[in-house]
């Protein structure tokens, strides 16, 4: 594995191997909770990985007993002394971090175990595929602290829908992995010992798809979800026409017709 130079391993680890990048939250003693440094490092990591042509798939995980327990209590206590303007800047930085992951052109797989609470549940919402251990637990727990899940709300509502948000945002209750799958926050639930195998299976499927097509499909989902049908007619027609005449699209179709692996598939 090649460690990334731009991320100190005490907060966030990034390793790359054969087209896969592994981004690991490394604050295990704090359940990988967010502080200002981790937020900044995550935003920088996904920005850099998204621009790296050698990276095909990104796996997001947490070191130690939890995926991510939300915001760090000590970091949050500092907000009591901040002005509203300073708190606004902190919240905007966190929003930018979630957006960097959400809009990363590379597919992101969440590998979830232990707690995924508050912002940790928000991380699940911005992953393209999420595999959770059977024992993982989740919650939009901000109201228990007299707060609201504001920054993660655009991403979480897009993932679980308004109906589930109306229940879970308000109660702040914790829920198990089976319920997380039922509401669409995660896609697969497996025994913890099988997490890596399940992640590898999804990564393998992604590596069999054209990398430019994957990025285009991810962008298309976002654009179509935010657009009326009348507008999507032209948008989607232009998108597929462009892919059909692109070098990657031409190669994929020719490979299919010639019954051979496409150029992007490693032997």
N, C-alpha and C positions, 0 to 999 in steps of 0.2 A: 504493500500500500504506500502511496505517496502522500505524506501529510501536507496540507495546505499551509503556505507560509503566512497567510494573512489572518489566521485565527489561532489565538493562544489556547492550548489544550485545557487550561484550567477552567475555561468558561464554555468553549465550544470546540469540538473536534471535527475536522473534515478529512476524509481519506478517499482516495480514488484508486480504482483498480479496474482495468479493462472496460472502460465506458460507464462504470457505476461509481457514483459518489455517495458516501455515507456521512451524513451530518448528525453529530451526536451532541445533545445537550449534556454538558458536563459540570453540573452543580448538584451532584447526588445527595450531598448532605442537606441541601435545601429543596429536595424533591424536584430539582431542575427548574425552580421557580424563576420567573423573569425579574431581572433588574435592568438598569439602563445599559450596562455593558453587554449583557446577553442580547438584548433587543437590537442594539447597533450591530453586533457581530452577526446575528442571524440575517439581518437585512443585507449586510455586505456580502455574506457567503452566498446567498441565493442570487444576488445580482451578478456576482462573478461566475458562479456555476452556470447560470442561465446563458452567459455569453461564451462559455467554453465549448467549442465544437467537439471536443473529445468526450464530453459527458453526454450519455444517452438517458440515464435514469438516476434519480436522486432518492435515497432512502433517508427519512427523518426519524430519529429515535432518541431515547433518553437513557443515560447511564444510571446505574444503581437501581433502587426499588421502584421508581416511578417514571412515567413518561414526562409529565409536566404538571406540577401542582398549582399552576396559576402564577399570580404575582407574589414576589418575595415580601414577606411581612415587614422586614426591616427597611426595604426600599419603599414600601407603601407608607411606613410611618413618617418618612421624610416629607411626604406630600402634605402632612398636616401643617408644616411650616412654610409651604410654598404658596405663592399668590395664585389666583385663578389663571393668570397669564402663563405662569410657569407650569402649572398643571396641564394647561392646554398644549404647551409644547411637548411635554412628556407623552400625552395621549396621542398627539399627532405622529410622534416618532414610532409609537407602538402600532398605530394604524398603517404607517408606511411599511413596517416590517411584515405585517400580515399580507399587505398588498404585494410585496416583493415575492412572497412565497406563492400567493394565489396566481399571480401573473407570470411566474417563472415559465419560460417556454418549454422547459424540460419537465417530463412527468415526475410527480413527487408521490412516493409511497410512504405512508405513515405506519410505523411499527410501534404499536401501543401496548404497554403493560403497566400494571399498577394504576396510579391516579392520572386522570386527564381532566383536570378541573379548571373552571374559569378560562383563562387564556390557553390552557392546555387543551380544552375542548375546542377552542378557537383554532388551534393548530390542526386538529383533526378536520375541521371544516375547510381549511385551505389546501389540504392534500387531495390529490386526484384519486388515490386509492388508499384505503385504510384497513389494515389487518390488526385485530385486537385479540389479546389473550382472553381466555374465558373468565379470568379473575380480574380483568381490568374494570375500573369504574369511572364514571363520568359525572359531570354536573356543571351547569351554568350557575355557579354558587354566589355570584356577586351580591344578590339581594340579602343574603345572610349577613353581609357586612354593611348593609345600608347603601350599597352601590348598585349599579346596573351594568349588564354586559354590553355596554355601548359600542366600544371599538370593534368588537368581534361580531356585532349584530348583522352587518351586511353579508358577511360570509356564512355565519351560522344559519340565518334565515334562508339564504339561498340553498343551503344543504338540507335542512330539516323541515322547512316550510313554516308558514305563519301559525298553523294550528298547534304544532308541537312547541314552537317558541312561546306561544301564549301560556302554555302550561309550565314549561320548564324554566323560562326566564323569570317568571313571577315567583314560583315556589322556591327556586334555588336548590331543589332536591337533588340528591345523588341517584344515579341509576346504573344498572349493570350493562355488560357488553351486549347481552341479547336485546335489551331495549334499544341500545345505541344502534344496533343493526336494523331493528324494526323501523326506526325513524329516519334511517339513511345517513346517520353520522359516521358509521363504519360500514364496511362492505363484507368482511369475513371475520368470523370469530373462531379461534382455534385454541387447543391447549397451548400453554406458554412454550412448551418444548418444541412445538411445531411452527412457531412464529417465523423463524428464519426460512424454513422450507416454503411457507406460504408467500412470504415476500419474494423469494427467489422465483417462484412460479409466475407471479405477476410481472416481475422484472423481465423474465424470459419472454413473456408474451409481448411486452413493449419493445424489446430488442428485435423482435421479428417484424416490427412495423417500420415504415420509412420515418426517419427522425424529423424531416421537414414536415411530413404529413401529420405526425403526432403534434408538433407545435401548432400547425395550422388548425387541426381539429380542436385543440384546447382553446385557441383564440376564437374559433367559430362558435363554440358553446357559449362563451361569454358574450359575444356580440349578438347572437340570436336571442339569448335570454333577456337582453336589454332592449329588444327592438320589436316593433309591431310586425304583423304578418306582411302587410303591404311593403314594408321596407325590407323584410327578410327575403322576399322573392328575388329581388335584384342582387342582394348581398350573397345569398347562397348559390345562385346561378353563376355569378362571377367567381365565387370561391372554387367551385368544382371545375369550371372551365379552365381556370388558371392552373389547377393541379394537374389536369389532363395533359396540358402542353408543357408542364415543367419537366426538367431533366429527371427528377426523381419519379414523377408520375409515369413518364414514358418508360423508364427502366422497370418500374414495378409491373406495368401492364405487359411489357415484352417478356419479362421473366416468367410471369404467369402463363402466357401463351406458349412459351418455349419450355415450360416445365422444368425450370431451374431456379436455384435460390437467387433472390435479388442481391444487388451489389452490397447493400448495407448489412446483410446477414453474415456474421462471421462463421467460419467453418468450425 
